[in-house]
């Protein structure tokens, strides 16, 4: 004897081995034995064999007219066996009974299940709505399949192209377009971004990288609304210092400048002058809201997305030859020892004598020229005393750190000689030593300012945003904690208020400390334990990391373009660890499959076999040790 039963939402048949009042022991066609509750049993039968029953019934079920069955069925709840008897006009065979069951079960729009073998026909209005929904679903499935077929054949449907960006950034996974794209990707074994790029949703990988970033972080565009800069509410004294700035040729936001004056006792008075947009961009103003939304300038080769509107940059950038508001730190120190006798902070107007550029000076300003008073050196009266004190300050920090800073690695500046949106634009990689004298000089005074100004805030009980490092962990907080890697007791970012929101916040607090002294904590924009400071830190950390990731992405992309433009097919690289290497002629780190186990720093020769500008990978093959080639 055989049995038909329900399991996992379908019908199965098997041979009855034994049975009790509550259950049956059943053997399936495969030989698998299982215990079956009587509640799941539909009926028993003697023939045909289970496999033949299911095969014949499935074929017969397809011939049954659903509409006719629905019209013939009682309007109330009914037993499928009774409907089978009415339909066939005789006591149904096992195959006929099973066929009717299968047909009813497969059509929930027509028949609603009401228990084991029991059904009820759908009311006419509900059936009409269900059939309309099924028809719509069928049409959608057909449309979806057409899209999949088109993409598989190398054509991009207009409906997919229209939403290509959102399919990568914020996909609606219930949409027909996403389902079609997902199915096409599965068929072709490609990721959505790669398939869309190959189908022409973007003209090249460069456009995709940029659009993905901009759509995520700048969905309304990178422009600013027209916001006026309020007039300053105070008269500022004019500094008589002779001030110069030093920046890269592409820098347009001049945040800082330096001045120096020799004193009669052998000491020098150094001025560190920082642009003061915080005098006009005040907390919770419209300009503040614009800066806070971005938190930092976004940098990439050939272009940038500024944190501040152009009119703010134009008004406060320390461009040479005009009076500009500044926050100035004046330090009196012994250049030979680095001992600081006194410091003073002023809010004033400054006039820079010149905006110097690394591109023009780096070749002339060498350590040998700086240390030799008889050597020809441009701006020698300005550079030499600053250099002497900078070396002493660096030595003091090294003593605190317990070791000298390792700044020997070569860094690269990226220059695009053309449209930054065109992948064929020539790219230049210009190597620069991290410990180049001008870099070290400027960096030392920025560290000094960030250290002393952080101390000034702490001294007056005015909260600020500090960057600390202890036990190897770098974090931002509102507490003046040591930065062990730099070797200072506290470090507050203060010297780039046109480019970083944290520096702008600290500038507001510094201005309050300068103008109000011991009562500053009562009138500063941020009071002690202001929860908004913690919100700024959290938002800044996340957004600054996203900006850096994008900058790294774009620099890596242009590295790959540079290698191709130069026709480079073999390079020397140095092992970092395991199969990870750094190219010697470009700022590119990559993995090399099949690289033998080598010591860190070992020089190897690699053949460049191909470039993937979407994944930003280069296919390398190990040739041998560089000295063997």
N, C-alpha and C positions, 0 to 999 in steps of 0.2 A: 504494500500500500504506500502511496505517495501523499505528500502534503504540499499545499501552496500557502506561503506565509509572507508577512511583511518584515523587512529588515532594512535599516538605514534608508528609509524613504522609498524603497523599491520592492518589487515582488521577486520571491525566490521559491524554488521548489526542491524537494529532497525526498529521500527514501526514509520511511519511518522504521527505526530499529526497535524501539520500545516506547511505551507510553504509560502515563499514570493519569490520575484525575486532573492534575495541575500542569503537567508538562509532557514533552515528547523528546526522545533522543533521536536526532535526525542526522543522516549522512548526506552531504551535498555531492554533486556530480564530481567535484575535485577529490573526493575522499575525506574531506574535512568533516569531523563530527562535532555537533554542538547540541546544547540543551535549549529547547524551545518552549517558551510559555504558551499555554493554550490561548491566552488572550491575543497572541499574534497570529494564530492560525485562522486562515480564511475558509479553507475546505480541504477535504481529502479526496483522492481520486485513485482509480486503478490503472488507467492508461490515458494518454501515452506516457512514455518515460519523461522524467522531469525536464531534461534538456530539450526534447522534442516539443513538449508542451509550451515552454517559454518561447521557443523559436516560432512555432506555428501561430501562437496567440499574438505575438508582436506583429507578425505579418498581417494577420486578420484585422488587428486593431486599426491599422492604417487605412483599411477600406471602409471603416464605419463612418458614416456621415454625422459629424457632431451636431450640426443644426437640426437634423432629423431626430437624433437621439434626444436633444433638448426639448423639441416639440412633443415627442412621444412620452417623455418622462412625466410622472405625477408631479403636481405643483408642490406637494408636501415632501417631507423626507421619505426616501425609499431605499430598498435593499437592491444592490447591484444585481443580485441573482434574479430578482423578480423582473427587473427591467430587461435582463438578458432573455428570460422566458417570453416576455411580451414581444421583444424585437424579433426573435427567431421563430416564434409561434409554436415552440415545443420545448420540452425540458432540455435546457442547453447542455451540451457536452462540456467536459472540463476545459477544452480549448476555447469554445465559444464563451463560456462564463469568464474565463481569464481574459479573453480579448476585450469584452465589455468593461471589465475592471480596469484594464490598462488604459482604455480609451477615456473612461471617466476620470481616472487618476491624472492623466496627462493634460486635462483641460480644466484647470481651476477657474478660468473665466466663465465657463459654462456651468460647472458643477462644483458646489462647495461641499467639502468632505465633512461628515457629521459623525464619524466613528468608524469602527472596523466594518468595511464593506457597505457603509451607509453614506448616501449623498443627498443633496438637495439642489434642484436647478436654480441658477441665479435668476433673480427677478429681471424682467425685460430691460428696465432703465439701467440697472447695474451691469447687465450683460452688454448693453450698447456702449456704456462708458468704458468697460473693460476691453471690448473689441477695438474701440477707437484708440485706446492706450496701446494695445498690442500692435495695431497697424502703425501707429507713430513709432513705436519701438523698432518695428521691423524696418521701416524706412530709415530710421537713424542707423540701424545696424548695416543696412545696405550702403548708406552714405559713408559710414565709417570704413567699411570694407573698400569702397572705391578710393578713399583717401589713402588707405594703407597700400593698395595696389599701385597708386600713382607714385607714392614715395619709394616703394620698392623698385619702380621702373626709373627712378631718378628725376621725377618731377615734383615740385612743391605746390600743393593745392593752395589756392588763394586764401581759403578760409584758415589754413594753418599758418600761412605767412603773416596774416593780419594779426595774429596773437602770438607769434613766435617768441617775442620778448617775455611775455607773461608766462608762457609755457616753461621757461627756464627759471624765472625769478619767483613767481607766485602762482604755480600751476593749480587750476581747479581740476582735481583728479576725477571729478564727476562729469566733466565736459566731454563732448564728442571729440573735440580736437585732441585733448590729452590722451583719451583712450586710443585714438587712431595712431598718434605719435608713439605711444607706448607699445602698441602692437607692431608697428613698423620697426621700432628699435629691436624688439624681441626677434622679429623675423630676420633682420639684417645683422644682428649682434653688434649694435652700435649704441653709444650713449646718445641721449637726446640732443645735447649741444653739438656733438660731432655730426650727427645726421642732418640737423638743421643747417649747419654751416656748409656741409657738402651740397645740400640742395639749394643753397643760395639765399637763405634767410638773411645773411650778412655777407658783404662782398669779400671779407677776409677775416682771419682770426683776430686781428687788431681791433676791428669794429666790434666783434663779439665781446672781447675782453672789456672794452670801454663801456659798451651799452649795458652789459650785465652789472657793472659797478654803478653806473649812473642811474639805471632804473631802480636799483636797490636803495641807494642813498640820496639820490637827487631826482626823484620822480617828477618833480615840477621844474626841472632845469637848474642850471648853475648860476643864473642871474640873480640880482638883488632888486627888490622894489626901490622906488625913489624915496630915500629917507634923507632929510636934511641934517647937517651937523649943527648942533646948537652952539651959540657963541660962548666962549669961555667966560666964566663969572668972576675972574680975578685978573689983576695985572701981574705979570711975571717979570722978575728982574732978568737982565740980559747978561749972560756969562761972557767973560773976556777970554776964555780958554781957546787955544788953537787946537781944533778937533778934526780928526780924520776917521773915516770908516774904512774897513777892509772887507770886501765881499767878493763872491763869484761874479763874473760878468753878467750872468742872467738874473741876479738878484734885483728885484724892484722894491721890496719892502725892507728899507734900511732901518733896522731896529736899534742899532747901537754904534757908538763911536768912542774913540779914546783921545785923551789929551794928556800932556805931561809938562811939568814945569820944574826946573832944577832950583833948589833952594840953596841959600848961602852956606848952610851947615853940612852940605853934602847929601842931604836927603832929597827926595823928589816928591812932588805932589801929582798924583795920577788922578785924572778924572775919567769915570766910566759913565757915559751919557746914553740913556735909553729913551727911545721915543715914548711919549706920554699920551696915548689915545685915551687912557683912563680918565683924563680931565673932561672929555666930552662924551665918551661912551660910558655912561653911568649905569649902575645896576638897575635892571628891570625897564630900562628905556627901550625904544624900538631898535636902536642900534645894538644894544646888548642882546636882545632876543635873536637878532640875525647872527651875531657871533656865537652865541651859545648853541644855536642849532647846528653849527658846523664844528665848533670846538678846536679846530686847527685847520691850517692851510693844507690842502692835498697837493702833494708833489708827484710829478711823473716826468720822464724825459720829454723836453720840448715844450712843456706847458704846466700849468698849475691851476687849482681852484682855490681862490683866496678865502680866508676866514672873514675878512672885513671887506665891505664895499670899496670900490675904487676911490670914492671921494674921501673916505676915512684914511686910506693909505696915502692919497695925495696930500692930505692935510697934515699928517703926522710923520710920514717917512722922513728920515734925517737926510734929505737931499741937500747937497752942497749949495752954499750961496744964499740961503734964505733962513729967516728966523723961524724956529720950530720949537714947540713946547717939549721939554724933556725932564726926566727924573735923573738927576746926576748924583753919583757917589764920588766924593773926593776923599782920597786916601793919602796920608802923609807917611812915607815909609823909607827905610834904609835899603837902597837897592842891593847892597852887598850882602846883607843878612836876611832880608825879607821881613824884618821886624816892623810892624805897623804901629806908629805912634798915635795916630788919631784918624778918625773918619767922620765924615759929615755928609748928610744927604740933603739935597735941595731940589725944589720944584722951580724950574727956571726956563728961560728961552736960550737956545743955543744956535750958533751958525757954524756949520761945518765948512772947513776950508776946502776939502776935496773928498770925493768918494773914490777911494783907491780900489783896484781890482787885482785879485790873485793872478789872473791871466797876464797882467802887465808886470807884476813885481816878483813873482815866485822865482823866476830865473836869476834875478839880481840879489834878492834878499836871502843870502845863505848864512849858515852859522859862522863860517869863517869871516865873511864880510861884517857881520854884526859884532863879532868879538875883536876884530882888528880896527882900532880907531883910525888908522891911517888908510884903510881901504875905502875905495869909492863906494858910496851907498846912497841911494835916493832917500830923502826924508830922514837922514841920519840923526839929526837933533831930536827927532821924535821917536825913531825906532830904537836907538841904542839904549837909552835909559829905560825904556819900557821893556826891552829884551833882558836887560840885566836884572831888573826886579822880577820879571816873570820867571827867570831861571831860579832865583832864590825862593820864590813862592812855591815853585814846583818841587824843589828840594825839601822844603818843609813838609809838603804833603807826602812825599816819598818816605820821609822819616816816620810820619804817622802811620802810613800804610805798611811800612816794613819792607818795601821793595820799590824799585823803579817801575814806572809805567811802561808797558810794552806797546809802543805805537809804531812798530816797524812795518806793518802790513800796508801794501799799496791799495789805495782806493781809486775809484774811477768817477770822473764826471762825464755825463752824457750830454751830447750836443746834437741836435737834429738840424740839418741844413735844408729845411723845407717844411712842408705841411706835416704836422704831427699825426694827422689822421690818415696819411698815405704810407703804407708799408714799404714803398719803394724810396721813401725819403732817405737820403744818405745820413748815416749815423756815425758820429765820431766818439770814440772812447778815449778820454784823456787821463792817463794815470797821474795820481798825485800821492805823495808819501804822507801818511797820517801825521808824522812828526815833522812836517815841513815847518820851518821857523815861524812864518806868519800865522799858520794854523795854531801852533802851540802858544804863541804870544796872545792872540785874541782869546783862545779858549781859557787861558790862565786867568785873564781878567774877568771873563764871564763867570768862571768858578768863584773868583773872589767876590764879585757882586752878589751872586746867588747865596753865598755863604754869609756875608756880612748883612745883607738885607734880611735873610732868614733870621739871623740873630737879633736884628733890630725889632722885627715883629714879635719875636719871643720875649725880648726884654720889656716891651710895652704891653704884653699880655694881649696882643692883637692876633686873632687866629689867621693862619695862612695855610697854603697847601704846600707840603714838603715832599721831597722825594728822598727816601732813605734806603740804606742797604745795611743789613745786619745779618750775620751768619749766612751770607750768600743770598739772602732773599731781598729783592728790590720791591718796594711798594710805595704807594702814595698815601699820605695821611695828613692830619691837621696838627701833628705833633712834631716838634723840632728834634728829630732823632739823627744820630750820626749816619753819614754815608761813608762806609768803610772803604769801598773801592776807590772813591775820590780822595778820601783822607781829610774830611772836614767835619766839624761837629754838627752842622746842619746844612741843608741844601734846599733852597726854595727857588723854583723856576721863576725868574723875574725879568729876564733880559730879551724876551721875544713877544711883547704884548700885541704886536700886529699880526703875529702868526700862530700864537697858542693862547687858548682861552684861560688856561691856568695862570699864565704870566699876567694876563689882564686882571684877573681876580686879585692876584698878589699885589699888583700895582695900585689898585683901589685901596687896599689895606695899608700899603706903604705911604701913600699920599696922606691918609688919615693919621698915621703915626708921625709923619714929618710936621703936619700942620697942627696937631692937637697934643702931641707928647703923651704924658701920663694919662690923659683923659681919652686917648684915642679909642680904647676898647669900648667906650660908651657911644661913640659916634661913627665908628667904622661901618662900612656897608654890611659886613658880616660880623655879628657879635660872637663871643665865645659860645661853643657848643651849638652853633647854627646848623641844623640838620641839612640845609641846602648845600653846605660845603661838601658833605658826604655824598649827596646826590651828584654834584659836579664831578667829584673824584671818580665815582662809579661810571658815569656816562663818558667821561674823558678817557679813562683807561680802555673802555670797549671801543670807542670810536677811533682813538689814536692808533690802536692795534689794527683796526680795519683799514685805516688810511695807509699805514705802513705795509700791510699785506698787499694792497693795491699797488703801491709804489714798487715793491719788490717784484710783483707780477709784471709790471710794465718794463722795468729794467731788465728782467730776464728775457722778455719778448725781444727787446731791442738788442740784447746780447746775441740772441739767435740770428736776428737780421744782420747784425754786424759781421758775424762769422760767415754768413752766406754772401754778403756784399763783398767781403774781402777775398772770397774764394778759398778760404782756409779749409783744408781737408786733413791736416795733421797738426796736433798741438802737443805741447808739453804740459803735464799737470802734476800736482803734488798730492800725495795720499794724505787724507785727513784721518780716516779710520776705516777699517774693513774695505768695502768697495767704493767708498765715498772719496772723491777727488775734487780739487780746485784747480781750474785752468790758470796757467801762468800769465796769459795774455788778455784775460777778460775776467770780470767779476762773476764767474759762473761756477757753481758747484753742482756736480751730478754723480750718479752712480754708474759704475762700469761693470757689466756682467762679465764673469770669467776673470776678473782681476785676481792675480795670485796674492797670497798673504804677504804683505810688505810692511815695513816699518813706517810709522808716521813721518811725513816729510819726504819720503822717497819720490824721486822724479821719474815719471813714466811718460812714454810716448803713446798717443792714442790716435787712431784713425777716426774721423768723423764720417759716419755713413749716411746720416739723414737727420732731418729736423722736424719736430712736431710742434708747430706754433700754437696749437690749441692746448695740448697738454704741457707745453713749454719744456719739452724734453729733447735731448740730443742723443742719437744712437751712436755709441762709441764702441770701438774694438781695441783691446789692449794689444800694443805692438811689442813693447819691451821696455826695459829700463832706459831712461833718456841717455845715459852715458854710453849705452851699448849701441845706440842707433848711429 
